[in-house]
Amino acid sequence: MPAAGALEGFRLDATARTDLGTYLGRARRLDPDGAVRLAVSGDVLVATVAVLHPKGLSDPMPLALGMRMVRLLGVRPGDGDVTVPLSGMTDRLARLSRTGDDWVEIPPQRSFVVWAGMSPPRSGWEPAGELEAQVLQAYAEEGVRAVRETAGDSLGQALADRIRSDVWGRRVEYGLPVGAAFAMSGLGFLPQPAESVKVLRNGMWLRLSSRTGHVLSRAETV
């Protein structure tokens, strides 16, 4: 029997199931071995992924968490929070899209990742400004080019990781790491080029928010 309050699964209509599947599919392409944290409160599912995250205390790679909220049809037996492999969830959602079933059962595998314990604040966010989507897209593309050109196969793994950390950790407007722009682009959260993305701050946390999702990162300084 599951523990009291354990999240066993949830119900989604066809639109929400497709939406969640698309989001998690993009996250899996960015990190095939990644995980997703599924947190349910009432009739809302918050699905959080880590596009970028440090591997240890001495790793300078910035933290870039993607977050998308989905409306549920229902939950059984109640609210809960669990972290599972992305592969398990995307495969399960793909099967359900073929059968049309609305019940999404949580895969039995669990992922134990450090970033899942870093819970961004739910409230208290203050507006910091706005950035045009085309500006963020340009930062993301510039970063991808820099990584591709400098972190080639001829380098050792340690040096390649250091180069990626330097590229994605470079700070731009509002103290945002370039990796946050990469996460917004890779997860499909950027709106039309001329539209703006909101920048919010809460202590050491920064958040990019559009109508399709959020990316959260740590500020360089508080």
N, C-alpha and C positions, 0 to 999 in steps of 0.2 A: 504494500500500500504506500502511496506517496505521502510525504510529510504534510502536516497541516499547512495549507496555504501554498503548497507546491503548484507550479504552473504546469498543467498537463496538456493544455491546448486552448484553442480559441476558434471562433467562427468568423469567416469573412465572406462577404458577397463577392461576385465574380469580378467586379471592378477593383475592389480593394485587394483581392488575391493577385490580380494581374499587376497592380501598382507595386505591391510588396515584392513580388517576384522580379519585376524589372529592377527595382532598387537594389535588392540583394544580389541579383545577377551582375550588376555593374560593380558592386563591391567585391564580388568573387573574382571578376576579371582583374581588378587592381591587386588583389591578394588572394590567390587560389587556396592558400592554407589558412585564411582568416576565419574570424568568428563573428557572431552577432549576439548582442545582448538584447533579449526580449523582455520588456517590462510592461506589465498590464496593470492599469488602474482604471476601474470602472469599465467604460466602453471604449477605452483608448489603448492602443498598443504603441509603445515607443520602441523602435528598432534602431539600435546604435551599433555602428561598425567603426573600426579603426583603419583609416586609410594609411596613416603614418603613425608610428609610435616608437619610443625608445626601447631598446632591448635590455637595458640595464641602467644603473645609476649613472654610469660614466658615458652613456650614449647620448650625443648631442642632437639626435634626430628629434624634430618637434613632434608634438602630439596633435593629430588632426582627426577628430571624431566626427563621423557623419551621423545625423539623426533624422529620422522620418517618423511621423505619427500617422497611424492608420485607425480609422473608426471600425469597431468590431460589431458583430451581430450578437455576440454573447461569449461568456467565458465559463469554463468548468474546471475545477470547482470554485475558483475565486481568483482574486488578484495574485500576482506572483512575479518573479524575476528570475531569469535563467539565461546562461550563456552557452551557446551551442555552435558547432562548426557551420560555417556558411554553406559548405557543400551539402550537408544534411538537409538544411532548410530549402535551398534552391531545388534540390532533387525532389523533395516532398511537394513543393508548390507546383513544380512542373507536372508531376503525376496527377495532382488534383485538378489542374487546368484541363486535363484530358477526361477525367471522370465527372467533373462538375460538382464534386462534393464540397460542402462549405465548412467542414470541420477540419482544422489544421492541427494535427497531433504533433507535439514537440518531439523531435528525435531523441532517442535515449542517450546518445553521446553527450558529454559535457566538455566544454572548453574552459581551462583555467588560465586566464590571461590577466596580466597585471593591470592593463588599461581598463578592464571591466570594473575594477574597484575604484576608479577615479570618477566619482559622480559629480558632474557639473551642477551648479545650483539651479533649482526649478524656478525661483522667483528672484526679484531684486535686480533684474537687468536694467541697465541705464543706456539710452541711446548715445552712441559715440560719433556717428556720422553715417555716410553712405559712400559706396563705390559703384561705379558703372560696371555692368556685367562684362563689357568688352575689355575693361582694364584688368579685371580678374582673369579673364580668359587669356589675355596677353601674358600675364605673369605665369600662368600655368604652362602655356606653350613654350615660353622662354626657359622655364625650369626643365621641361622635358628635353628640349634641345641640349641644354647644358649637361644634363645627366648622360644623355646618349653620346655626346661628343667626348666627354672626359672620363666616364666610368665604363670603359670598354672591357672586353673579355680578357685583354692582356694584363689587366691589373689584378693584384691579389684581392681577396674578398674584403680584408680589413680596410684597404685603401679605397676600394670602390664604395664601401659603406660610408666612409668618412666624407667622400666627395658628395654622395647623395645627401648626407646630413647637412653639409655646408650649403648646398643648393636649396634644399627645402626649408632650411632654417633661416635663410636670409630674411631680414625684416623690412617691411615696406610700410605703407600708410597705417596709422593707428597701432603700430607695433605688431601687425599681423605677420606670421611667417608665410613665405611663398607657398609652403606646403598646404596651407589652408585654401588658397586659390586652386591648387591642383586637385584637392579633394572636392571642392564645389564643382569643378569642371568634370572630373571623372565620374562623379555620382549623378550627373545630370541635373544639378540644382541651379545652374545659372539660367536666368531668364533671357529675353531678347537682348542683343548687344547694347542698345541705348537705354535699357531699363536699369534701375539701381538695385543694389543689394544692401540691406541694412547691416550696420556694424554696431554691436552692443558690447558692453563691458560689465563685468561683475567681479570686482577684486582682481584676482590673478587670471580670470577667465575672459576670453574674447569669443564672440559669436558672430558668424555671418549667417544672415537669414534671408531666404527668399520664400516665395509662396509654395515652393515644392520641397524645401528641406533646409536643414541647418548644418553648419560645420562649426565645431567648437575646438578651440586651441588655448594654449597657455600664453599669457602676455610675457614679454621679455622682462618687463619690470612692472610692479604694481603701482 
